Amino acid sequence: LHRDSLGSVQPIKPGEVNWMTAGRGIVHSERTASERRSQGSDLFGLQCWVALPRATEESDPDFAHIGAAELPFIEDGGVSARVVAGSYWGKKAPVPTHSDMFY
């Protein structure tokens, strides 16, 4: 469960993206809910950090949740990819990035 000082409370589910922009400051936590911890739960994920461009380092903090169905899926020539952030092969994820990228 993601919680932050902006008041965001968002469950973390497989295939979804929770994108936080720290900007000039945000406090956050990602914790398994106590009722799930007592039952046992496996959750694997990635927490990646992307540096902000100098011009936006002191921007307002922000949080965005993007559902799995909103993320572009590409299949071509036996290769498949999900665009998590940025643009790739002409598809753009709706994640609010501050610089050009693909992930």
N, C-alpha and C positions, 0 to 999 in steps of 0.2 A: 504494500500500500504506500503510494507516494503521498507525502504531506509536505507543505512548504509555508513559508512566512507570508506568501501572497494569499493564503487561504485555500489553496488547491488541495483537494483530497481525491486521489485517483487510483483505483486498483491497477495493478500491473498484470496484464494478461499476455499469453503467448501470441506472437505475431504483431503486437501493437507497439507504438512508439510513444513514449513520454519524453518530450523535448523541453529542456529547461535552459533558459538563457540567464546566466548569473548577473551579467551587467555590473552595476555598481554594488550588488550584494543581495543575496537570498540565503535563507537557512532552509535546509530540507532534510528529509529522511526517507528511506525506503525500508520498510519492515514487513515481515510476514505477520499477519494479524494473529493475536494471541490464541484465538480459537483454532486456527489452522496449525500453529506451532504445537499445540497440545496433541493434535491428531497425527502429526507428522506430515510433511509436505516437501516435495522436491520441486524446486523452481530454479531454472538456469537462465541466465540472461547476460547481457553485456551492458556495461556502463562505460560510455566513451566520452571523452572530453575533446571539444573542438575550440581552439583559441579564437577569440573574436578579433576582427580587424581593429587596428589601433583607433580608428574613427568611431567605433561603437563600443569600446571597452567600458565606458561609463554610461551605457544606455540603461533604460529601465529594465529591471528583471522581468522575466516572462516565463510562462509555462504553457505548453500546448500538448494536447493528447490527440493522437491520430490512430484511428482504428485500423485493423489489418486490412479490411476491405477497401480502404482509401489509398493504400499504397500500391503503386503501379507494379504489375507483374509482366515480365517480358519473356517470350519464348521465341527462339529463332534457331533453326538448324540443329535442333537437339540440345540446345543450351537454354537454361532458364535462369532468371534473376529477379529479385524483388528490389525495387528502388526504395531505400529506407530514408535517405535524405539527399537533396540536390537533384541533379538531372543525369540521365544516362540513356543512351540509344533513343533519344527523342522523347523520353518519358520523364515527368517531373513529380517528385513526391510533394505533398502539401505541407511539409515541415518548414517552419519559418526560419531559414538559415540567414546568416549575415554575410556570407561569402559564397562564391561558386564552389561546388564540390559534388562528389557522388559517393554514396555509401550504399 
